[in-house]
């Protein structure tokens, strides 16, 4: 296992953790969360639930709970601007800033 881990550029413990995660039943949802966070290195882990009700009737229009998410958490991007902390979020922020400045200059 250590030879395979070394060839993949990972230490054996990290490789074992990646393989455990990839074999877990909720891996498709975990993969979806990773894509949605843009590869954030330190995603914020939210827990809890929300219910949206019609103000007049009280009928439940929508409900959501993190209990159905892998590990019981919903991961969202940290949004940190510093590349030393999160290169993926810093890259997104830099792109957004470029377009805001460009739009201001162009008019």
C-alpha positions as CSV (number, residue, x, y, z in Angstrom):
1,X,0.0,0.0,0.0
2,X,2.8,2.4,0.7
3,X,4.2,2.0,-2.8
4,X,0.9,2.9,-4.3
5,X,0.4,5.8,-2.0
6,X,3.9,7.1,-2.8
7,X,3.2,6.9,-6.6
8,X,0.0,8.8,-6.1
9,X,1.8,11.5,-4.1
10,X,0.0,10.7,-0.9
11,X,1.0,9.2,2.4
12,X,-0.6,5.8,3.2
13,X,-3.0,7.3,5.8
14,X,-4.3,9.8,3.4
15,X,-4.7,7.3,0.6
16,X,-6.6,5.0,3.0
17,X,-8.9,7.8,4.0
18,X,-9.6,8.7,0.3
19,X,-10.4,5.1,-0.5
20,X,-12.7,4.8,2.5
21,X,-14.5,8.0,1.4
22,X,-14.8,6.9,-2.2
23,X,-16.3,3.6,-1.1
24,X,-18.9,5.2,1.3
25,X,-22.6,5.0,0.3
26,X,-23.0,8.8,0.2
27,X,-20.0,9.4,-2.1
28,X,-22.1,10.8,-5.0
29,X,-23.5,13.5,-2.7
30,X,-20.0,14.2,-1.2
31,X,-18.6,14.6,-4.8
32,X,-21.5,16.9,-5.6
33,X,-20.7,19.1,-2.5
34,X,-17.0,19.2,-3.5
35,X,-17.9,20.4,-7.0
36,X,-20.4,23.0,-5.7
37,X,-17.8,24.4,-3.3
38,X,-15.3,24.7,-6.2
39,X,-12.7,22.6,-4.5
40,X,-12.6,24.8,-1.4
41,X,-9.8,23.5,0.9
42,X,-11.6,24.4,4.1
43,X,-15.4,24.3,3.6
44,X,-17.7,25.5,6.2
45,X,-19.8,22.6,7.6
46,X,-23.4,23.6,8.3
47,X,-25.8,21.5,10.3
48,X,-29.5,22.0,11.1
49,X,-32.8,22.3,9.3
50,X,-35.1,24.8,7.8
51,X,-38.8,24.9,7.0
52,X,-40.6,27.3,4.7
53,X,-44.3,27.8,5.4
54,X,-47.0,29.7,3.7
55,X,-47.7,32.8,5.8
56,X,-51.5,32.5,5.6
57,X,-52.2,28.8,5.6
58,X,-49.2,27.5,7.5
59,X,-48.7,24.8,4.9
60,X,-45.2,23.5,4.6
61,X,-43.8,24.6,1.2
62,X,-40.3,23.3,1.6
63,X,-38.2,21.6,4.2
64,X,-34.6,20.7,4.4
65,X,-32.4,19.0,7.0
66,X,-28.7,18.2,6.9
67,X,-29.5,14.8,8.5
68,X,-29.9,13.5,4.9
69,X,-26.4,14.8,3.9
70,X,-23.3,12.6,4.2
71,X,-21.9,13.0,7.7
72,X,-24.9,15.1,8.6
73,X,-23.3,18.3,7.3
74,X,-23.7,20.5,4.3
75,X,-20.4,21.9,3.0
76,X,-20.2,25.4,1.5
77,X,-17.2,27.3,0.3
78,X,-15.3,29.3,2.9
79,X,-15.0,32.4,0.6
80,X,-11.6,33.3,1.9
81,X,-9.7,35.8,-0.3
82,X,-6.2,34.7,0.8
83,X,-4.5,32.2,-1.5
84,X,-2.4,31.0,1.4
85,X,-5.6,29.9,3.1
86,X,-7.8,28.6,0.3
87,X,-6.5,28.8,-3.3
88,X,-9.8,27.8,-4.9
89,X,-11.8,30.6,-3.1
90,X,-9.1,33.2,-3.7
91,X,-9.2,32.3,-7.4
92,X,-12.9,32.8,-7.5
93,X,-12.6,36.1,-5.6
94,X,-9.9,37.3,-8.0
95,X,-12.0,36.6,-11.0
96,X,-15.0,38.4,-9.5
97,X,-12.9,41.4,-8.6
98,X,-11.5,41.5,-12.2
99,X,-15.0,41.6,-13.7
100,X,-16.2,44.2,-11.2
101,X,-13.3,46.5,-11.9
102,X,-13.6,46.0,-15.7
103,X,-17.3,46.7,-15.6
104,X,-16.6,49.9,-13.7
105,X,-13.9,51.0,-16.2
106,X,-16.0,50.1,-19.3
107,X,-19.1,51.8,-18.0
